[in-house]
């Protein structure tokens, strides 16, 4: 049976340019949070630009659109990093730094172990989720699909109070 890794992409529109003092607290934490991800159980890979993070990777000619993409051994490992680590306090402040999303802002999908998704693939999966809702092609923590070849249908991995949504 093929081994699979969970890919994730998330995007956010910064309220301010990254050089603006009003978003300085976010920028100051990037290296620490990225290092935490890399030390977390189940971490495989993350998208990086020349800066060592992904903030210098521009998407759709929008200087305030920030993208993050990574691979994890499974959904539980990613969930633990996102919602149960020192990453969580950063998420609770995101309304200070980012505009509320107008559509899907995070997508998950499975890739064969040893493969690295491209940024365009991640953006395509996010757009698919936004247009069609959760499916095996692109899903969310709330409606998670098993890896190909594994039994079971979608299931909820993220019961409240862990999900810190934009609601």
Residue, then its C-alpha position, 0 to 999 in steps of 0.5 A: x500500500x502507498x504511504x501518504x502525507x497530508x498537504x495543507x495550504x492556507x492563505x490570508x490577506x494581510x491588513x497591512x504591508x509586512x513592513x507596517x508596525x501594525x503587523x510587526x508582532x506577526x512578522x516577529x513570530x514567523x521564525x519561531x513558529x516555523x521552527x516549532x512546526x519543523x520540530x513538531x511530531x509528524x512534520x515533513x516539509x514546508x514551503x519557503x522562499x528566500x526569506x526562510x518563510x513563505x511571506x516573500x512568495x507572491x500570489x496573484x500579484x497581491x502583495x498582501x496575500x500570504x500563503x503557507x503550505x506544508x506536509x504532515x505525516x497525518x491529520x492528527x499531527x497537523x491538527x496538534x500543531x495548529x490547535x494544541x501548540x504555541x501556534x494557537x495563540x498566534x491564530x487567536x490574534x489573526x483578526x488583528x493582522x488579516x482580513x476575514x476570508x471571502x472564501x475557503x482559506x485552508x485546504x487539505x489533501x493527500x499526496x504520495x509520500x516523497x512527493x512535494x506539491x507545487x504552489x499552483x497545485x495548492x491554490x487549485x485545491x483551495x479553489x476546488x474546495x471553495x467552488x465545490x465544498x469538501x471532497x476527497x480532492x480538497x477538504x477541511x479539518x471539519x470534514x476530513x477524508x481518509x488517504x487513498x486506499x484507506x477505508x472510511x468516509x469523511x469524518x470530523x477531526x475538529x470538534x469545538x472548542x479547538x477550531x478557532x474559526x473566523x466566525 
